[in-house]
Amino acid sequence: MRARPRRTALFAVAMLLALVPISVGCGSPSPDTTDSPSPARSSIPTSSGAPTTMSPPDAAPLRPSGAPSELARGLEAPWGLAFGDGFTLIGERDTGRILRLSADGGLTELIRVDDVVHGGEGGLLGLTLDGTGRLYAYSTGPQGNRVQRFPLDASGTTPGAPETLIGGLPSARNHNGGQLAIGPDGMLYVSVGDAGDRAAAQDPASQAGKILRLTLDGGLPSDNPFPGSAVFSLGHRNVQGIAWAADGRMFASEFGQDTWDELNEVIPGGNYGWPEAEGMSGVDGFIDPIAQWAPSDASPSGIAVAGGSLILANLRGSSLRAVPIADPGAERVYLDGALGRIRTALLAPDGTLWILTNNTDGRGSPAEGDDRLLSIPLSPTP
């Protein structure tokens, strides 16, 4: 395992030093043993429509550069992040709160999702907005994991009653998946972990260990790869990041177990091997990842497309990893240990990278002010 620098109170200095990149390969085997928020004071950009998940055509790879700016602090186990028109939403896993960060930096509770069952890795997880005033939230409820839709008014402030689009998804203390993303095809993609039932990931009739594809009303698209099924891909252990490149290719970050974490290019009907394969196995019938890392160095969660790069938020690796789409082996690591665990990475409407730390989730070592929402400038990779 790589040594991690100590976190210090010299926040700005540490951030500048941490943004000096570390060039690495695709990893090598390593053993693995698996308050009300304070108001933010920074200027928050606005956007129109749904979150941007695709970069412009022929975009150059981008990398984090410059010191992070703090936008919010005092968050409790934050997980989901979504951009609206002049506001941002942040979800807290254990409290079930969805907080609204306005353009002037104010932070208020917008929704407290009912019946959220938190414990282990369950609770309020992914968020996304569809650009028409509707919020989608993935959470663990009394009957399993579920996706609910909340109508918001034009200002993103007055929520209506939620509608459950899909419920009864497999849940457990661990491996709940939880990512939501709206693809360039206008469909809703949902990652569901194996919930501890390893064999179910290979069963097309089970929703465990899958990426699901739904219409925005929770229906089944007629062109899904398995007729009459929401399953889009299978053989996953615990996908927590989904994003699309400019050419429409879909990527997902995935927690491994003892050997390899994965970055996968996802195709309709693809089988990614779990639990029969972990990492680059070369086994017929399974799709190998395009990059892999020892879990102690990565545990990739959120994933953002930034120009021609995929930027992954790493929990155990306590870093951001920038992977050029055209050359995954030329990756670089940033913020190496400086902020602790990083859960979420998302490209903001102003072109900066927004990240959520995750040191209050029971597995980190919180520093003063944790957890935080931060903005990081991006620049072309030299």
N, C-alpha and C positions, 0 to 999 in steps of 0.2 A: 504494500500500500504506500502511496506517496505521502510524505510528511506534509502536514497542513500548517500554515503559519498561524500564530495566535491572533485573535481579534483584539484590537486595541481601541482606546478612546479617541485616537487621532484619526477620526473618520475620513476626512478629506485626503490626508496623506496616504492612508492605507488604500483608499480607493484608487488613487492615481498609480500607486505601485502595483496594485493587483491587476490593473488593466494592461500591464505589460504582458504580451501573449506568451504562452508556453506551447511550442510546437510538439505535437505528439502523433503517434501512429494510431492504429485501430485497437490498441490495447493488448495485453498479454494476460494469461491466466493468473488469478490471485484468489486465495481462499476467502470465503465469505461466510460469516455467521449471521443470516438475513435480518374589564375596565372600560370603559367607553373610550373609543378612539379619540385622539387629539385632533383638532382641525388642522388640515394641511394649509401651508402658506404659499405653495407654488402655483403658478399659472397653469391651468389645465386646458389642453387643446379641445376643440370640438370637432365633430364629424357629422356627416349625413349618411343615413342608411346603415346597412349591416357592417360588422367589422371587416376590415380588409384582411383577407387571408392569402391573397396572391400578389406577387411582386410584378413590376412592369416587365414586358418582354425584353430579353437580352440584358437583364440587369446584372451588374457586377456583384460579386460576393461582398457582403458588408460585414463589419466586425464592430464590437463595442469599442468606444474610444472616448476619452474624457471622463471626468469624475461623475458618478451618479448624483442626481438631485432627489432629495427626499420629498415625496408628495403626500404621504400619510404615514402615521406611526400609531403604535398601541393597538394594532390589529390582533385578533385572537384566532390563531390557526387559520389564516386566510388560504383560500384554495382557488375559487373561480374569479375571473376577471372578464368584463365585457364593456365595450364602448358603445355609447348611444350618441344622440345628437346634442352635444353640449354637456354631457355628463358621463360618468364612468360608474360601473357597478362592481362591487367587491363582495364576494361571499365568504362567510366564516364557517368552517367545517363543523365545529362543535356547538356553537351558539345557534346555528340556523339563521343568522341574520344576513340580510343583503343590505349593504351600505351604499349610499349614493354620494359620490364625490362630484360636486358641481364645478362649473367653470371658474368660480371665484375661490375654489379651494375648500369650501365648506363640506363637512362630512356628517351625514345624518343616516339614521336607520330608516330604510324604505319598507322592508318586509321582514317579518320573522316567520319563516316557513314552519307551518304546523307539523307536529308529529315527527320531527326529525329525530332519528335514533342514532346518536353518535356513540362511538366506542371503537377503539382500534383505528382502522382506516375508513370507517363509515361516517356518514353525516351529510352535510350540504357540500357538494363537490362542484362539478362544472356548471358554468353559466354561458349563455350566448343570447344575442339579440338578433332579430331578423330584419330590422330596418323599418318595420311597420308598426312599431310600438308594442311588440310582444316579446316577452322575456321567457326563456327556457331555462329550467333549473333541474339538475340531476341531484337526487338526494336519497338517503336511506330512510325508509319509513317502516311502520310496523309489519307490513306485508312484503318487505323486500325493497330493493332499489327501484326507482321510478323516475320518469321524466314528466315534469309539470310545466304548463305554460301559463304565464301571468300577463294579462293585458295591462299596459301602462298608458297614461295619457300622453299628450304630445310633449310635455315637459319632462316625462319620465319620472313623475312624482307620485301619482295616485294609482296604486295597483288595484285591480279588481280581483275577484275570486279566482283561484287557480283551477285549471282543467288538467286532469291526469291524461297524458297522451299514451303512455305505456307504463304498466306497473307490474309488480311481481317478478322483477328481474332478480337473478340470483344475488344474494348478499351474504356477508360474513364479516368477522372482525378484520379480515385482511382480503386483499385482492378484489376490490369493488369496482375497479376501472374508474368511471365517472366523468370522462371527458365528453363534451358536446361541441360540435362545430357544424356550421352550415357550409356545404360545399359549393363549388362554382356551378353545380347543376341545380342549386336551390333546394337540395335535400338535406335532412337533418341526420348527422352521423353521431352515433352513440357508442362509446367503448364500455364493455361489460367485462369485468375480470372473471377469472375462473372460480372465485369465491371458495377456494380451497378444494374444489372438486376437479382435480387435474384431468381425469378422463373425459369430463364433459366438454372440455375445449375441443376435442376431436369429434364430438357428436353433433352433426348438423341440426338435429332436432332440439338441441339445448341452446339457450341463449348465453350460457356461461362461456367465458373465454372467446368472445366474439367482438367484432365491430358490426353494429346494426346500421341499417339505412332505412329511414322513414320519410314520408312526406311531412311537411310542416304541421299538418293536422294529425299526425300519428298514424297515417295509413301506410299501406304497403305499395311501394312503387312497382309498376308492372314490369319494369326491366331489371329488377333485382336478380342476382345470379341464381338463387334457389327459388323456384316458383312458389308463391304462397308463403314465403318466409321473409322476415326482416333481416336475416343474416347476410352480411356483405362479405365478410372474411372470417376465417376461423383459425384455430390452433394458436390462440393468444393466451398469455398468462395474465398480464395486467397492463393494458395500454392506458396511458395517461396523457398522451399528447397526439394531436392530429393537425395537419396543415397541408396546404396545396402549393405547388410551385406554379410559375407563370404558365407553363405548358399544360397544366391540369393534372400533373402527376401528384398522387396522394402519398403522404408520408406519416408514419406513426412511430412514437417512441414507446419502448416496452421494457418493463422490469423483468429481468431474469431471476433465477434462483441462486445457485451457488457458483455459476461459471460465467455467463455472459448476459449483460444487458444488450438491447438491440435497437437499431434504427432500421425500420423496414419501409420499403416502397410497397404500398398496398394496391393490389389489383382485385377486381371483382371475382369473388369465388376463391381467392387465394388461401392456401393452407400454410400457416407459418410454423407448424411443427410441434408446438407445445402439447403434451409433455414428452413426446417422443424425441424431440430435438430441441436443443438450446444453443443459439448462436449459429455460426456457419458450419453446418453438419455435412452438406453435400448429399443428403439423403433424397433419393428420388421421390417426387410427389410433394416435397416441402420446399418452400421458397426461403432461401437464405437471406439474412439481413444484409444491407449495404455497408453497415458498420457495426462494430460490437466493442464492448468494454467490460472489464471486470466490475461487478456490482459495487465493490468498495471504492472505485474511482468515479462512479457515475450515478446510478439510480435515476435515470432521466425521467422527468415529469413533463412539464409544459414544453411546447415546441412552437417556434415562430419562424416564418419565412421572412428573411431580410435581404432583399435583392436576390442574389444568387446563392445565398447561404441559408442553411437551416441552423437556428440557434436553439440549443436545448438547455433547459434549466435542470441542474443536477442537485439532488438531495444529499445523498451520502458523499458525492463528490464535491459538494459545496462550491459550485462553480457554474459558469456559463461555457458551453462548448459550441464553437462556430464551425460548422461542417459545410464546406463548399459542395453544392449539389453536383457540379460537374466533376469533382475530384474528392470524394469523401475521405480519402486517406490523408489529405492535407489539412486536417482539422487543427484548431488552436483552442487553448483553454484560457479563460479570463476570470477575474475575480476569485482567484484560487484560494478559497478558505476565508476571504476577507469579510463576507456577510453571513457566513454559516450556510444553512440549508436554503436552497432556492427552489420554490415550487412551480412558479408560473412565469412564462415569458410570452409576451404578445406585442406585435408591432402596433404602435399607436398611430392615430390619424396624422400626427405631426411628423411622422417618420422616425421618431425615437423608439427605443425598446423599453417597455415597461415590465418590471419584474416584481414578484411578491416573494419575500423571504418566508421561511417556514420553520422558525426556531421554537415556537410555542406549541408545537403539535405533539409534545410528549417525547420526541426523539432528539430534539436539538438542545442547545445551550443558549437560552435567551440572553441577549445583551440589553442594555438600557435602550428603550424605545421600540424593541421588537414587539410584534413583527411589523415590517415596513413595506410600503409601496414606493418604488424608486423608478426614475426615468434615466436612461443612459443614451447618450448620443451614439450614432453609428456613422462609420465612414468606410470607404472602399478598402478592401484588404490589399495591402501593398504586395 
